């Protein structure tokens, strides 16, 4: 019976670790009146280095294709 108890304990710890992110999200979601991470800006409103690099790359490819 000792093996069954150990297996139950190990599976309980694994299940707890698997559902920990969900519990944290629910906790944060209920803290700020339905806003899980406070006041966040909508996507695209703030300047981003990654977005700028992607736009420059797209423009570069378009200009290379337009020259051919």
Secondary structure, 3 states (H helix, E strand, C coil): CHHHHHHHHHHHHHHHHHHHHHHHHHHHHHHCCCCCCCCCCCCCCCCCHHHHHHHHHHHHHHHHHHHC
